[in-house]
Amino acid sequence: MAPGPDIADRLTIALAQLNPTMGDIAGNADKARAARAEAASGGADLVVFSELYLSGYPPEDLVLKPSFLGALKAATEELAKDTADGGPGIVMGVPWLEGEKPHNTAVLLDGGEIAAVRHKVHLPNYGVFDEQRVFAPGPMPGPVSFRGVRIGVPVCEDIWFEDVTECLVETGAELLIVPNGSPFDNNKRDTRLAHAVARVVETGLPLIYLNQVGGQDELVFDGSSFVLGADRSMPVHLPSFEEMVALTTWRRQGGAWLCEGGPLETAASGHEATYRACVLGLRDYVAKNGFPGMLIGLSGGIDSALTAAMAVDAMGSDKVRCVMMPSRFTSRESLDDATECARALGVRLDEVAIDPVVAGFGGALEPLFDGLAPDAAEENIQARTRGVILMAISNKFGPMVVTTGNKSEMSVGYATLYGDMAGGFNPLKDLYKTEVYALANLRNQSLPAGCLGPKSRVIPERIITKAPTAELRADQTDQDTLPPYEVLDDILRGLVEEEASVAEIVARGHDAGTVARVQHMLYIAEYKRRQAAPGVKISPRNFGRDRRYPITNRFRDRG
């Protein structure tokens, strides 16, 4: 069947805010078909999907494989055939080979064929983005014609500059539809909105901002898709961190398109948004990589308790297993706190004492260590023993080990390679210690949307209020080695997020010697961070592709 007649004055556009899986071309296509069928049942004329939806985003070097591109082309052609039924057309992102290098492309599928392709012009090459490595930029685009409506389809970064939308409006676009793969960070929503509003003001056109949702390695996409009217009003906002196929109704009035409405949800913000991003990133990493569940070393401390809460909220208590691994330095308080936390979360808690294993290492090393005082070497043996135990349980039963180190500790190297750093993923990796406490309090006060755990308090109050300690020697606390976390975290934000100078950070009121020491610890711990498990990106500058420092580095800012 041919598509219906040209639409003169009314248009129903479905926003398919979905969670694709990287490389699962058939699965993503089937999900798109289901979304299209749902949209068709609501009378939709057009269904919009996110940037590179069919492949998953970001595909990185996968798009350099000819076989991958060939499979995507075939799947796109099959989806195009579906539109011969006279139902909704499709705007979808897909890597598309044209010439010697693929493009980041939005395709229009309608009438049983690929009706138009538009390539992304501005390829981001900063932070987590490396698109210039794998994609060729497209030419300045004109609008696509869809059943009598001229639609501009700038792709994601193309609305961060004025030239693409200026070209579109000059060539007759009546409406802007922007497919996005915009990762979450705790400053991103205001930035997105500012760029979208600027383009609306400059062009005088309404704009649909359609973002994907879900976790992909260290990135989390929060959805939060929206519509802006030409008057800068926001008649539609989709929920954060949730899949949805939402219908929006449009009417042409006086030659301009007006959105008459659709879902209007409040965007997640603040600590709630951060918590939900961590949970979604953890859930998708575990599920999309095929692990049956998660395994956590529960110590009785704040980091492992919050990690366990996130794990339960991600996949349910039946998919989470915890292990307490006491040593002779483990306090009764820690044992009781871990037990109470596990009980509150409803998870299985096993106990494996590490002293016999540590003693075995001590005996083996005694001829080499004879006459030397115990130090970090013996402390790290304890941490590495725990790592070996967790990995053995993981190998035997299948759950993925989830690590629990926070950004403060990872910044200054207060973590043990092949010990507490051992594991597959870390939901706290981009959270400073002060943020860990804030999220623990948030989780005790309420159950965030989309979380599967108990509604009650799940982290015992004593875990939150007691002094943090690794318990690798008698009477140890973190502050024996580190400045107070309130001080440390402010210094680290200056050094990491802001690239501030030592002098600038000292001017905030910090001790010059402390700032210099923290800077030194930050630099010498780079080799540890290169070997750390991936973790959810929360800040504008996480450890990973956001911040690429050399391991061998003798530079120090002397203030």
Secondary structure, 3 states (H helix, E strand, C coil): CCCCCCCCCEEEEEEEECCCCCCCHHHHHHHHHHHHHHHHHCCCCEEECCCCCCCCCCCHHHHHCHHHHHHHHHHHHHHHHHHHHCCCEEEEEEEEECCCCEEEEEEEEECCEEEEEEECCCCCCCCCCCHHHHCCCCCCCCCEEECCEEEECCCHHHHHCHHHHHHHHHCCCCEEEEEECCECCCCHHHHHHHHHHHHHHHHCCCEEEEECEEEECCEEEEECCEEECCCCCCCEECCECCCEEEEEEEEEECCEEEEEECCECCCCCHHHHHHHHHHHHHHHHHHHCCCCCEEEECCCCHHHHHHHHHHHHHHCHHHEEEEECCCCCCCHHHHHHHHHHHHHHCCEEEECCCHHHHHHHHHHHHHHHCCCCCCHHHHHHHHHHHHHHHHHHHHHHCCEEECCCCHHHHHHCCCCCCCCCCCCEECCCCCCHHHHHHHHHHHHHCCCCCCCCCCCCCCCHHHHHCCCCCCCCCCCCHHHCCCCHHHHHHHHHHHHHCCCCHHHHHCCCCCHHHHHHHHHHHHHCHHHHHCCCCECCCCCCCCECCECCCCCCCCCCCC
